Amino acid sequence: MVINANEVKRRGVSIFEELLQKFDEVIVSVRGKKRYVVVDIERYEELRAAELEKAYREVLEDIEAGRYRVVSAKEHIESLKRDLDVSDR
């Protein structure tokens, strides 16, 4: 279900409760472009759990394929700083 931002302004957030009883998600468009997706907390938690499960499976695949290295915490932090271009402050 797609609604425009003006409808949200006019009716307030209660429109989401009403629409989420009928639809899994509500897409909010701004100036004709889809910009936001609203889901209830249960659906969000399902999506987040699926995302974490996928990341976990990818890590296991990397380990099985040998795509990792063992380094000290100090080496890891220095690597992160280089990758993120962060210097000590």
Secondary structure, DSSP 8 states (H G I E B T S, - for coil): -EEEHHHHHHH-THHHHHHHTT-S-EEEEETTEEEEEE--HHHHHHHHHHHHHHHHHHHHHHHHHT------HHHHHHHHHHHHT----
